[in-house]
């Protein structure tokens, strides 16, 4: 096989190298591209008086050429969308030229995005369709049938945007896609989509993937008298899926208790520090009794100083909570010192974008809770930690809705049970009945919450443009667009916060102030709304979701009688919009920039 790198090195050697051994070291080239703007920099090579930058279009439409950069050690220049070059750098002086730096591929402008898959199921037939991607030459679909390990692929030309598949009762298929451009350039893969047809899926995975690093902080049972105390830690921190505990060893709470009590929950709780046990018990005692039914879908609760962000894990059936949510102002310093201050790894994901999303929970025209540890009381913890817990419990009840608990096989591990329960998964039905429609927001969510690179077009979006996409779709947050699981969890979180605590959620799309320390007065609302879950295009989604997660509560009647959404005043600041028309200024006015959302792990 022809090796272009070896050829070029040989070519450059013949062109530049004298019979004597070169004393100059090759430069170390660093490339940084922001949209079409390219910045190249390199180290100052000892003995060099100048540098040559060699380049050739990747399609070889022109011969190799070079720019003499004299003694400069950096170059900044705009190119154009779609520019693709091989480049290499050499140092020189009056006597010799160095060897060349490793050849780099320089790509400027927008990169290929993956297609967004949409699934439609009719009896035993599934149709997979996808959007057209600019500059894609073809598409590659990867699929797995009844297995999480064996994947196959099929390619489609750029004019094909759907495929119809005849399936069978009990079929379980996973699909993901990528775009392929010129020179066989690849996009990243799209979100994996599950397709299940009736019956019980026949899934044959060995689950050997590593789940947790070995160096997690030690945790211990909140209740040493718990019958599960000896096995809790091994079950919720399984090193591999093979070691995921069977339901006969650690069943879901709802398999034992149709209405779990506080003691039942504490018997399944692990903590990293003793103070967390007392605080979590205080928290549970303040929760409305009906909300405890949401714990039916979990095997355990873990509260630890090294958890950030909070998440739900379908492989263990446990929810994992960041201990920072439970600290209050009266706690001694010894308590707050146990909380890890490491930032959420997703902070800064949105820095390249030209808009912000803000949110807050409101009660009686003011912030519903204090977020800062120095101000919090236990009542603030109830709402702050309650918001996070409701979100994670929504994920758990998505995987194991109450109607499915009696059908689970005790001989299966938690992960096997989750996979085989896909036909009952609420999010699987949600994507069929109430899919989100905005591809623009789905791609933006990849940037905002997965830290994917932003395209040139995405960095040009303003808050007004994003609002035009958001208003008419069935979401209450941009995080809904990250995955269908988050669509369900965000909607149910807001619904439960309203029902159980009487607090309303604000969301707004705003500018990006030039001052990084800007107050809420400098964030100007391009669009915003309070109590969005009563919007006509969201109500029916809420009714469906909540009827599945906690069927004992008549959410349908509650949402039907809830007040309509209230629009914010466009052009006014985030702070000015807290009372929505009332000139009274909130005593607690402060900025609630979009926190990094709580998270869940989906290993499928």
Helices and strands as residue ranges (DSSP letters): H 4-16, E 29-34, E 37-42, E 50-57, E 65-68, E 74-78, E 84-92, E 104-107, E 117-122, E 125-130, E 138-145, E 152-157, E 162-166, E 172-180, G 182-184, E 193-196, E 220-221, H 232-236, G 241-243, H 253-256, H 262-266, E 269-271, H 274-286, G 289-297, E 300-304, E 311-313, E 318-322, G 323-326, H 333-336, E 356-363, E 366-367, H 378-399, G 402-407, H 414-420, G 422-424, H 426-433, H 439-450, H 456-460, H 463-470, G 478-481, H 484-501, E 504-510, E 525-530, G 532-534, H 536-549, H 555-560, E 566-567, G 576-578
